[in-house]
Amino acid sequence: MPTTQLTEQTFEEIVTSNDIVLVDFWADWCGPCKMFAPVFEASSEEHPDIVHGKVDTEAEQGLAQAAGISSIPTLMAFREGILVFAQPGALPRESLEKVVQAVKGLDMDDVRRQVAEHRAAQEQEAGPQA
């Protein structure tokens, strides 16, 4: 499956309506981004069951800012709408494949439990709201 261009208008729907979504945040002027692009494209062909999305950080500055992107390329992986991986830097093919396999192998019941525990701890730290 070819990569999909993601925008502020399509990002949330794509991430929440697909089981696994990998997102490459990139820019045309970025040398490491250009090196990573064919690796990401090859992964999209090898894993048609995974949505491979690309966000042009120049065209989608608001989306990049909302995602907290401070370095490109940055790869994010979402599983069932939950961010499960985020790392800046161009990955070699083997490393990207390890990320794909790790994301596929996640126990999502455990991930959801951890997310709930983390949120509860944050709410407890914040204390009562006045």
Backbone as JSON, one array per atom type, in Angstrom:
{
  "sequence": "MPTTQLTEQTFEEIVTSNDIVLVDFWADWCGPCKMFAPVFEASSEEHPDIVHGKVDTEAEQGLAQAAGISSIPTLMAFREGILVFAQPGALPRESLEKVVQAVKGLDMDDVRRQVAEHRAAQEQEAGPQA",
  "N": [[0.85, -1.17, 0.0], [0.64, 2.17, -0.89], [2.23, 5.1, 0.61], [0.41, 7.47, 2.61], [-0.54, 10.82, 2.43], [-0.81, 12.88, 5.19], [-2.87, 15.28, 6.79], [-3.84, 18.13, 8.83], [-6.58, 17.93, 8.76], [-7.09, 15.23, 8.17], [-5.6, 13.62, 9.86], [-6.38, 12.74, 12.57], [-8.65, 11.12, 12.04], [-7.57, 9.1, 10.38], [-5.66, 7.95, 12.11], [-7.25, 7.04, 14.24], [-9.07, 5.3, 13.04], [-7.82, 3.09, 12.05], [-6.01, 0.04, 12.66], [-3.13, -0.12, 12.99], [-0.92, 2.54, 12.59], [1.74, 4.07, 11.07], [3.64, 7.01, 11.24], [5.46, 9.31, 9.45], [7.13, 12.15, 10.06], [8.32, 14.77, 8.2], [10.4, 16.87, 6.05], [10.97, 18.59, 2.98], [13.48, 19.8, 2.67], [15.15, 18.4, 4.29], [17.87, 16.39, 4.71], [18.35, 13.8, 6.09], [15.67, 13.0, 6.13], [15.14, 12.55, 3.45], [16.78, 10.37, 3.05], [15.51, 8.48, 4.65], [13.03, 8.21, 3.46], [12.79, 6.25, 1.21], [13.09, 3.88, 2.68], [10.9, 3.93, 4.39], [8.86, 3.9, 2.47], [9.32, 1.38, 1.31], [8.67, -0.23, 3.49], [5.95, 0.29, 3.61], [5.08, -1.08, 1.39], [5.79, -3.68, 2.05], [4.19, -4.17, 4.22], [1.15, -4.13, 3.86], [-1.02, -4.16, 5.53], [-0.71, -2.19, 7.35], [-1.14, 1.25, 7.87], [0.8, 3.65, 6.37], [1.67, 6.77, 6.97], [2.48, 10.11, 5.95], [3.68, 13.23, 7.08], [4.14, 16.37, 5.99], [6.09, 18.61, 7.41], [6.48, 21.27, 6.84], [4.28, 22.09, 5.31], [2.28, 21.41, 7.04], [2.42, 22.79, 9.59], [1.01, 23.39, 11.95], [0.01, 20.88, 12.71], [2.4, 19.48, 13.08], [3.41, 20.94, 15.24], [1.41, 20.46, 17.17], [1.86, 17.76, 17.52], [4.22, 17.81, 18.81], [6.67, 17.87, 17.49], [10.07, 18.25, 17.25], [12.31, 17.63, 15.96], [13.36, 16.36, 12.84], [13.79, 13.62, 10.57], [10.89, 12.34, 12.29], [9.54, 9.45, 13.63], [6.41, 8.12, 14.34], [4.34, 5.73, 15.95], [1.14, 4.41, 16.01], [-1.25, 2.48, 17.68], [-4.37, 1.17, 17.59], [-5.28, 3.77, 17.88], [-3.7, 4.78, 19.92], [-0.74, 6.36, 20.87], [2.17, 4.63, 20.63], [4.84, 4.58, 20.12], [7.52, 6.77, 19.55], [10.07, 8.42, 17.92], [12.81, 10.43, 17.06], [14.88, 10.75, 14.11], [16.45, 9.09, 11.35], [15.67, 5.85, 10.59], [17.34, 2.76, 9.94], [16.48, 0.13, 7.61], [16.25, -2.41, 8.93], [15.87, -1.67, 11.61], [13.47, -0.26, 11.46], [11.8, -2.36, 10.73], [11.93, -3.87, 13.08], [10.57, -2.15, 14.81], [8.01, -2.21, 13.62], [7.34, -4.94, 14.01], [7.38, -5.06, 16.8], [5.3, -3.28, 17.46], [3.14, -4.61, 16.27], [3.12, -6.82, 17.93], [2.24, -5.97, 20.41], [0.47, -6.18, 23.5], [-2.53, -5.03, 23.68], [-4.48, -4.73, 25.65], [-2.96, -4.6, 27.94], [-1.5, -2.28, 27.34], [-3.57, -0.33, 27.31], [-4.32, -0.5, 30.0], [-1.98, 0.45, 31.23], [-1.96, 3.06, 30.24], [-4.3, 4.08, 31.43], [-3.56, 3.88, 34.14], [-1.43, 5.68, 34.18], [-2.73, 8.11, 33.54], [-4.43, 8.31, 35.79], [-2.52, 8.62, 37.81], [-1.43, 11.08, 37.05], [-3.64, 12.75, 37.39], [-3.98, 12.5, 40.15], [-1.6, 13.68, 41.06], [-2.05, 16.27, 40.23], [-3.98, 17.11, 41.97], [-6.91, 18.34, 43.77], [-9.12, 20.25, 41.76], [-9.76, 23.68, 41.76]],
  "CA": [[0.0, 0.0, 0.0], [1.48, 3.38, -0.92], [2.1, 5.98, 1.76], [-0.71, 8.4, 2.59], [-0.23, 12.15, 2.95], [-1.7, 13.24, 6.28], [-3.04, 16.71, 7.04], [-4.59, 18.4, 10.06], [-7.97, 17.51, 8.55], [-7.22, 13.78, 8.04], [-4.73, 12.91, 10.79], [-7.09, 12.05, 13.65], [-9.5, 10.07, 11.48], [-6.71, 7.99, 9.91], [-5.03, 7.31, 13.27], [-8.24, 6.36, 15.09], [-9.9, 4.33, 12.32], [-6.97, 1.99, 11.58], [-5.38, -0.68, 13.76], [-1.75, 0.35, 13.15], [-0.56, 3.64, 11.69], [3.08, 4.65, 11.23], [3.65, 8.36, 10.69], [6.78, 9.9, 9.2], [7.14, 13.62, 9.99], [9.46, 15.05, 7.34], [10.4, 18.11, 5.27], [11.69, 18.44, 1.71], [14.85, 20.29, 2.78], [15.84, 17.58, 5.3], [18.66, 15.3, 4.14], [18.01, 12.5, 6.68], [14.31, 12.66, 5.72], [15.23, 12.0, 2.1], [17.4, 9.05, 3.18], [14.55, 7.59, 5.28], [11.83, 8.07, 2.62], [12.66, 4.96, 0.53], [12.95, 2.83, 3.69], [9.51, 4.01, 4.82], [8.06, 3.47, 1.32], [9.47, -0.07, 1.19], [7.89, -0.81, 4.57], [4.53, 0.38, 3.25], [4.82, -2.15, 0.42], [5.94, -4.96, 2.73], [3.16, -4.29, 5.26], [-0.06, -3.48, 3.39], [-1.99, -4.12, 6.62], [-0.39, -1.03, 8.19], [-1.18, 2.53, 7.18], [2.03, 4.43, 6.46], [1.32, 8.15, 6.67], [3.57, 11.09, 5.95], [3.29, 14.59, 7.38], [5.09, 17.39, 5.55], [6.07, 19.56, 8.53], [6.42, 22.63, 6.31], [2.9, 22.35, 4.89], [1.39, 21.12, 8.17], [3.14, 23.27, 10.78], [0.15, 23.25, 13.12], [-0.02, 19.47, 13.07], [3.73, 19.16, 13.62], [3.5, 21.56, 16.56], [0.51, 19.71, 18.05], [2.48, 16.45, 17.78], [5.45, 18.03, 19.57], [7.82, 17.54, 16.66], [11.16, 19.21, 17.39], [13.41, 17.15, 15.13], [12.86, 15.51, 11.76], [12.51, 12.93, 10.59], [10.4, 11.69, 13.5], [8.61, 8.36, 13.36], [5.46, 7.79, 15.4], [3.52, 4.56, 15.69], [-0.11, 4.37, 16.75], [-1.97, 1.2, 17.64], [-5.73, 1.39, 18.08], [-5.4, 5.18, 18.22], [-2.83, 5.13, 21.04], [0.67, 6.53, 20.52], [2.95, 3.58, 21.31], [6.26, 4.73, 19.78], [7.91, 8.04, 18.91], [11.53, 8.56, 17.94], [13.4, 11.18, 15.96], [16.03, 10.16, 13.44], [16.2, 8.17, 10.23], [15.94, 4.47, 10.96], [17.65, 1.81, 8.86], [15.4, -0.82, 7.29], [16.14, -3.44, 9.97], [15.32, -1.06, 12.81], [12.05, 0.02, 11.2], [11.11, -3.65, 10.79], [11.8, -4.23, 14.5], [9.48, -1.32, 15.34], [6.77, -2.77, 13.08], [7.04, -6.21, 14.68], [7.08, -4.76, 18.21], [3.97, -2.68, 17.52], [2.2, -5.69, 15.98], [3.11, -7.77, 19.03], [1.8, -5.37, 21.67], [-0.75, -6.6, 24.19], [-3.21, -3.74, 23.79], [-5.17, -4.65, 26.95], [-1.93, -4.12, 28.87], [-1.21, -0.88, 27.0], [-4.68, 0.49, 27.8], [-4.23, -0.48, 31.46], [-0.89, 1.35, 31.58], [-2.4, 4.43, 29.93], [-5.25, 4.45, 32.48], [-2.81, 4.09, 35.38], [-0.66, 6.92, 34.01], [-3.68, 9.23, 33.66], [-4.87, 8.4, 37.18], [-1.41, 9.17, 38.58], [-1.33, 12.5, 36.72], [-4.77, 13.44, 38.03], [-3.71, 12.51, 41.57], [-0.54, 14.67, 41.26], [-2.61, 17.6, 40.01], [-4.76, 17.44, 43.14], [-8.26, 18.83, 43.48], [-9.21, 21.47, 40.95], [-10.61, 24.69, 42.41]],
  "C": [[0.9, 1.24, 0.0], [1.26, 4.23, 0.33], [0.97, 6.98, 1.52], [-0.26, 9.74, 3.14], [-1.26, 12.51, 4.01], [-1.7, 14.75, 6.48], [-3.74, 16.89, 8.39], [-6.01, 17.87, 9.95], [-8.12, 15.99, 8.56], [-6.51, 12.99, 9.13], [-5.52, 12.09, 11.81], [-7.94, 10.9, 13.13], [-8.68, 8.86, 11.05], [-6.15, 7.22, 11.11], [-6.04, 6.51, 14.08], [-9.05, 5.29, 14.37], [-9.1, 3.17, 11.73], [-6.27, 1.34, 12.76], [-3.97, -0.16, 14.03], [-1.48, 1.42, 12.11], [0.86, 4.08, 12.06], [3.07, 6.01, 10.56], [5.08, 8.87, 10.64], [6.6, 11.41, 9.09], [8.43, 14.02, 9.29], [9.35, 16.45, 6.74], [11.29, 17.9, 4.05], [13.16, 18.83, 1.81], [15.73, 19.41, 3.67], [16.55, 16.39, 4.66], [18.35, 13.94, 4.74], [16.59, 12.05, 6.31], [14.32, 12.0, 4.34], [15.86, 10.61, 2.11], [16.38, 8.04, 3.73], [13.35, 7.3, 4.37], [11.74, 6.73, 1.9], [12.52, 3.77, 1.49], [11.49, 2.76, 4.14], [8.57, 3.51, 3.71], [8.13, 1.95, 1.15], [8.67, -0.78, 2.29], [6.4, -0.78, 4.25], [4.15, -0.71, 2.25], [4.89, -3.53, 1.07], [4.82, -5.22, 3.74], [1.88, -3.57, 4.82], [-1.16, -3.4, 4.44], [-1.78, -2.94, 7.55], [-0.48, 0.23, 7.34], [0.14, 3.25, 7.44], [1.69, 5.85, 6.02], [2.53, 9.06, 6.76], [2.99, 12.47, 6.23], [4.42, 15.52, 6.96], [5.04, 18.51, 6.6], [6.07, 21.01, 8.07], [4.99, 23.01, 5.94], [1.92, 22.22, 6.06], [2.05, 21.52, 9.49], [2.31, 23.15, 12.05], [0.09, 21.82, 13.62], [1.31, 19.04, 13.68], [3.89, 19.73, 15.03], [2.63, 20.81, 17.56], [1.1, 18.36, 18.43], [3.78, 16.58, 18.56], [6.71, 17.7, 18.81], [8.87, 18.64, 16.8], [12.36, 18.83, 16.54], [12.81, 16.26, 14.05], [14.04, 14.78, 11.11], [12.18, 12.43, 12.0], [9.39, 10.65, 13.07], [7.72, 8.18, 14.58], [4.68, 6.57, 14.96], [2.3, 4.61, 16.6], [-0.72, 2.99, 16.59], [-3.31, 1.44, 18.31], [-5.89, 2.82, 18.6], [-4.51, 5.67, 19.34], [-1.39, 5.25, 20.53], [1.49, 5.53, 21.33], [4.45, 3.68, 21.03], [6.46, 6.09, 19.15], [9.41, 8.18, 19.06], [12.0, 9.41, 16.77], [14.57, 10.43, 15.36], [15.62, 9.18, 12.35], [16.6, 6.76, 10.65], [16.39, 3.66, 9.75], [16.51, 0.81, 8.73], [15.18, -1.83, 8.42], [15.51, -2.89, 11.24], [13.84, -0.75, 12.64], [11.25, -1.28, 11.26], [10.94, -4.11, 12.23], [10.68, -3.43, 15.16], [8.14, -1.89, 14.9], [6.39, -4.04, 13.84], [6.7, -5.99, 16.15], [5.68, -4.18, 18.35], [2.9, -3.74, 17.25], [2.05, -6.63, 17.18], [2.61, -7.23, 20.36], [0.53, -6.02, 22.19], [-1.53, -5.32, 24.49], [-4.04, -3.62, 25.06], [-4.19, -4.12, 27.99], [-1.59, -2.66, 28.6], [-2.31, 0.04, 27.53], [-4.67, 0.59, 29.32], [-3.13, 0.5, 31.91], [-1.27, 2.81, 31.34], [-3.35, 4.92, 31.02], [-4.54, 4.72, 33.8], [-2.02, 5.39, 35.33], [-1.56, 8.15, 34.17], [-4.13, 9.41, 35.1], [-3.77, 9.01, 38.05], [-1.25, 10.66, 38.31], [-2.44, 13.29, 37.4], [-4.54, 13.55, 39.53], [-2.64, 13.56, 41.9], [-1.09, 16.09, 41.14], [-3.43, 18.05, 41.2], [-6.13, 17.95, 42.76], [-8.22, 20.15, 42.71], [-10.18, 22.44, 41.62], [-11.56, 25.31, 41.43]]
}
